[in-house]
């Protein structure tokens, strides 16, 4: 499945060839100057190799960004499930090393027909270098080997490419500044994009259950540490909650008391308790049981009620372990790679404590894990 943020990069073909980043399977963020006022726009994900007709649903010339909507999904959701994209903003003036730009520059073409290939460029974001212009400046760790053609930038085609700090999107490339020996690119920060005039926040909700972007703070020295801890946390959570205790099933034998939820999970059904419709008496309102996966897909906040043994605990454990491992199918793909916090309420009573503070969540969940980094949650 497409769980890695860097694999969201796509090719944009319009007035010129550029790059872009998938926000959803049909929505792409790119640089506006790539389009050059052309109505003929095609977007293609390299994994599918199928250019899809696209149209600009919004563009802002001042920030040089645009949103494209494709006629079909760029990737098959049954095969490639996109997790929720994380958005970030720099909150310190110190350099931010370890950033990545992923796109399709001219220097990376190959073969006699100049086929496109991904390029993955690493570097340091310099917050002060573009502060007056509200621009994100990324200086690469090394210069490109050579320009592909005389007079052409080796990074032609990189416009619209995402700039990532780990798994967090922090900007979109707009140009290569002169006089820097092709060692730098400039990008528009995501905060400026989201605050641009007329930005259609409603289109971000075109996918079921989608939640509008929440900006994370990205701090030098912290995001690599936090990402490393999150991987450790995910492994600990999956180990703790991947098995469910089974009672009263003789076929398990005398020594087997639990099943692995990776293989033993049975699809659960529930009845939606939606608000009553107008002019429909409550006595005549009929709710039909639906699969839990379908019910949760368009409900970012849910309360699940059921009698003892109905499967509530099984569902929570299954969701937590699969989300932590990025293994949920396309209906719930937006939960993949998020950070689940499991809070067994009865354990709070046993510990004689009120609702836990953020730094206590891992302990309450009974995870075998090192000390939680300060400020991580």
C-alpha positions in Angstrom: 0.0 0.0 0.0 1.0 3.6 -0.5 1.8 4.5 3.0 5.0 6.6 2.5 4.4 10.3 2.0 7.1 10.6 -0.6 5.2 8.1 -2.9 2.5 10.8 -3.3 4.6 12.5 -6.0 3.0 12.7 -9.4 3.8 14.1 -12.9 1.8 17.0 -14.2 1.7 17.6 -18.0 0.3 20.9 -19.2 2.1 24.0 -20.6 5.2 22.4 -19.3 6.1 19.2 -17.4 6.0 19.6 -13.7 5.6 17.6 -10.5 2.8 17.5 -7.9 1.7 15.9 -4.7 -1.5 13.8 -4.2 -3.6 15.1 -1.4 -6.3 12.5 -2.1 -6.6 9.9 -4.9 -8.1 12.6 -7.1 -6.8 15.9 -5.8 -3.3 17.2 -6.7 -1.4 20.2 -5.4 1.1 21.7 -7.9 2.8 24.9 -9.0 0.5 27.3 -11.0 3.1 28.3 -13.6 3.4 24.7 -14.8 -0.1 25.0 -16.2 0.6 28.2 -18.3 -3.2 28.8 -18.7 -3.5 25.6 -20.7 -6.9 23.8 -20.6 -5.2 20.5 -21.6 -3.9 19.1 -18.4 -2.9 15.5 -17.7 -1.8 14.0 -14.4 -0.1 10.6 -14.0 1.1 8.6 -11.1 4.2 6.5 -12.1 2.8 3.4 -10.5 -0.2 3.4 -12.8 1.5 5.0 -15.9 -2.0 6.2 -17.0 -2.3 10.0 -17.7 -5.6 11.2 -16.5 -7.5 14.3 -17.7 -7.4 17.0 -15.0 -8.8 20.5 -14.4 -7.7 23.3 -12.2 -10.3 23.9 -9.4 -8.3 26.7 -7.8 -5.1 28.6 -8.4 -3.3 31.5 -6.8 -0.8 33.4 -9.0 0.8 35.3 -6.1 1.8 32.1 -4.2 2.2 30.2 -7.5 0.2 27.1 -6.5 -2.8 25.3 -8.0 -5.2 22.5 -7.1 -6.0 19.9 -9.8 -8.9 17.5 -9.8 -8.6 14.4 -11.9 -11.4 12.7 -13.8 -10.6 9.4 -12.0 -8.6 8.2 -9.1 -4.9 8.3 -9.8 -4.3 5.1 -8.0 -6.6 2.1 -7.5 -7.9 2.4 -3.9 -8.2 -1.4 -3.7 -4.5 -1.7 -4.3 -3.0 1.6 -3.1 -4.6 3.0 0.1 -3.5 6.5 0.9 -3.0 7.4 4.5 -3.9 10.8 5.8 -1.4 13.5 4.7 0.3 15.4 7.5 0.8 19.2 7.1 3.4 21.1 9.0 4.8 24.6 9.7 8.2 25.6 10.8 8.1 27.3 14.2 11.8 28.1 14.7 14.4 30.1 12.8 17.1 27.4 13.1 18.1 25.3 10.0 16.0 22.2 9.6 18.2 19.4 8.2 17.0 16.0 6.8 14.3 17.4 4.5 13.4 15.8 1.2 12.1 17.0 -2.2 10.7 14.3 -4.4 9.7 15.0 -8.0 10.7 14.6 -11.7 13.5 17.0 -12.7 15.1 17.1 -16.2 18.4 15.9 -14.8 16.8 12.5 -13.8 15.6 11.5 -17.3 17.0 8.4 -18.9 17.1 6.6 -22.2 17.0 7.9 -25.8 13.3 9.0 -25.3 14.1 10.9 -22.1 11.8 8.9 -19.9 10.9 10.4 -16.5 12.2 9.0 -13.2 11.7 9.9 -9.6 14.4 12.0 -8.0 14.8 12.2 -4.2 16.8 15.2 -3.2 17.9 15.7 0.5 18.8 19.0 2.0 18.3 21.6 4.8 15.5 24.1 5.0 16.8 27.6 5.9 13.9 29.5 7.5 15.7 32.9 7.6 16.8 32.7 3.9 13.2 33.4 2.7 11.6 35.0 5.7 11.0 38.5 4.2 9.3 36.9 1.1 7.4 34.2 3.1 9.3 31.6 1.1 10.7 28.3 2.1 14.3 27.9 1.0 15.8 24.4 0.8 19.6 24.0 0.2 20.5 20.6 -1.1 23.3 18.5 0.4 25.1 18.3 -3.0 24.8 20.0 -6.4 23.4 18.1 -9.4 26.0 16.3 -11.5 25.3 18.3 -14.7 22.6 20.2 -16.5 20.9 17.9 -19.1 20.9 20.5 -21.9 22.7 23.8 -22.5 20.9 26.7 -20.9 18.3 24.5 -19.1 18.2 24.1 -15.4 18.8 20.5 -14.2 15.8 21.0 -12.0 13.4 21.9 -14.8 10.3 19.8 -14.1 10.7 19.9 -10.3 8.2 22.8 -9.9 5.2 21.6 -7.9 7.2 18.9 -6.1 6.5 18.4 -2.4 9.0 19.3 0.3 8.8 16.9 3.3 10.2 17.1 6.8 10.0 13.4 7.5 6.4 12.4 6.7 5.2 16.0 7.1 4.5 18.2 4.1 5.9 21.7 4.6 6.0 23.2 1.2 5.7 23.0 -2.6 8.6 23.9 -4.9 8.0 26.9 -7.1 11.4 27.9 -8.6 15.2 27.5 -8.7 16.9 30.8 -7.7 19.7 32.2 -9.9 23.3 32.4 -8.8 23.2 29.4 -6.4 24.8 26.8 -8.7 21.5 24.9 -8.7 22.1 24.1 -5.0 18.8 25.6 -3.8 15.1 25.5 -4.6 12.4 27.9 -3.3 9.0 26.7 -2.2 5.7 28.1 -0.9 5.0 27.1 2.7 1.8 25.1 3.3 0.5 27.7 5.8 0.6 30.3 3.0 -1.2 27.9 0.7 -4.0 27.2 3.1 -4.4 30.9 3.9 -4.3 32.0 0.2 -7.4 33.9 -1.0 -10.2 31.6 -2.1 -8.5 28.4 -1.1 -11.3 25.9 -1.5 -11.1 24.1 1.9 -14.3 22.2 1.0 -12.5 20.2 -1.7 -10.2 18.8 0.9 -13.3 16.8 2.1 -14.0 15.1 -1.2 -13.0 11.8 0.3 -15.3 10.1 2.9 -14.3 10.8 6.4 -11.7 13.3 5.5 -10.7 15.8 8.2 -9.4 19.2 7.2 -5.6 19.7 7.5 -4.2 20.4 11.0 -0.8 22.1 11.0 1.8 20.4 13.0 4.8 22.3 14.5 8.1 21.1 12.9 11.1 21.9 15.1 14.8 21.3 14.3 16.1 18.2 16.2 12.7 17.1 17.2 11.0 15.6 14.1 13.6 12.9 13.5 13.5 11.9 17.2 9.7 11.9 17.2 9.5 9.8 14.0 11.9 7.3 15.5 9.8 7.1 18.6 6.6 6.8 16.7 7.9 3.7 14.9 8.8 2.2 18.3 5.4 3.2 19.7 3.6 1.6 16.7 5.5 -1.7 17.1 4.7 -1.8 20.9 1.1 -1.0 20.3 0.7 -3.7 17.6 2.4 -6.2 19.9 0.1 -5.3 22.8 -3.2 -5.2 20.8 -2.8 -7.6 18.0 -4.3 -10.5 19.9 -7.8 -10.8 21.5 -8.8 -13.1 24.3 -11.4 -15.7 23.3 -13.7 -17.4 25.8 -16.0 -20.4 25.3 -14.7 -21.8 22.0 -13.7 -25.4 22.6 -11.9 -25.7 19.2 -9.1 -23.5 20.4 -8.0 -26.3 22.7 -7.0 -26.0 26.4 -3.8 -24.1 25.9 -5.0 -21.5 23.3 -6.8 -18.6 24.8 -6.3 -15.9 22.2 -6.4 -15.3 18.5 -4.2 -13.2 16.3 -6.3 -10.3 15.0 -4.3 -10.3 11.7 -5.9 -13.6 10.8 -8.9 -14.1 13.1 -10.8 -10.8 12.9 -14.4 -11.3 11.8 -16.3 -8.4 10.2 -18.5 -6.7 12.7 -21.8 -5.0 11.9 -23.5 -2.1 13.7 -26.7 0.0 13.4 -26.3 3.7 12.8 -27.9 5.9 15.4 -28.3 8.9 13.0 -30.5 11.8 13.9 -34.2 11.2 12.9 -35.3 12.5 9.6 -38.0 15.1 9.4 -41.6 13.9 9.0 -40.6 10.3 9.7 -42.0 9.0 13.0 -39.4 7.3 15.2 -41.5 4.2 15.3 -41.2 3.8 11.5 -37.5 4.7 11.2 -35.6 1.6 10.2 -31.9 1.3 10.6 -30.2 -1.4 8.6 -27.0 -3.1 10.0 -23.9 -2.1 8.1 -20.3 -3.2 8.2 -18.3 -1.3 10.8 -15.7 -0.4 8.1 -18.4 1.4 6.1 -19.9 3.2 9.1 -16.5 4.5 10.4 -15.4 5.6 6.9 -17.4 8.9 7.0 -17.5 9.4 10.8 -14.3 10.9 12.1 -15.9 10.9 15.6 -17.9 7.9 16.8 -19.4 6.4 19.9 -19.9 2.7 19.8 -22.4 1.1 22.2 -23.1 -2.6 22.7 -23.7 -5.3 25.2 -20.9 -7.2 26.8 -19.3 -9.6 24.2 -20.7 -7.7 21.3 -17.2 -7.0 19.9 -16.4 -3.4 21.1 -13.0 -4.3 22.6 -12.2 -6.5 19.6 -12.9 -3.6 17.2 -10.9 -1.1 19.2 -7.9 -3.4 19.4 -8.1 -4.3 15.7 -8.4 -0.7 14.6 -5.4 0.3 16.8 -3.1 -2.5 15.7 -3.9 -2.1 12.0 -3.8 1.7 12.0 -0.4 1.6 13.7 0.9 -0.8 11.1 -0.7 1.0 8.1 -2.7 -2.1 7.2 -6.2 -0.8 7.0 -8.0 -1.2 3.7 -9.1 1.6 1.4 -12.4 2.3 3.3 -10.4 3.3 6.4 -7.1 4.1 4.7 -7.0 7.7 6.1 -6.4 6.2 9.6 -3.3 4.4 8.4 -0.1 5.7 10.0 -1.9 7.9 12.5 -1.0 7.5 16.2 -3.7 5.4 18.0 -4.1 6.0 21.8 -6.0 3.1 23.5 -7.4 4.1 26.9 -8.9 1.1 28.8 -11.3 3.1 31.1 -11.4 0.4 33.7 -7.7 0.7 34.2 -8.1 4.3 35.2 -10.3 3.3 38.1 -7.8 0.6 39.1 -5.1 3.2 39.1 -7.3 5.6 41.0 -6.6 8.3 38.5 -8.6 10.9 36.5 -8.3 11.1 32.7 -4.7 10.7 31.8 -2.4 13.6 30.7 -0.8 13.2 27.3 2.5 11.9 28.7 0.6 9.2 30.6 -1.3 7.7 27.6 1.4 5.0 26.8 1.5 3.9 30.4 -2.3 3.6 30.6 -2.4 1.6 27.4 0.1 -0.9 29.1 2.7 -0.6 26.4 6.2 -1.9 26.8 8.0 1.2 25.7 10.7 3.6 26.7 10.0 7.0 28.2 7.9 9.2 25.9 9.8 12.2 24.6 8.8 15.5 26.1 6.1 17.2 24.1 5.7 14.3 21.7 1.9 13.7 22.2 
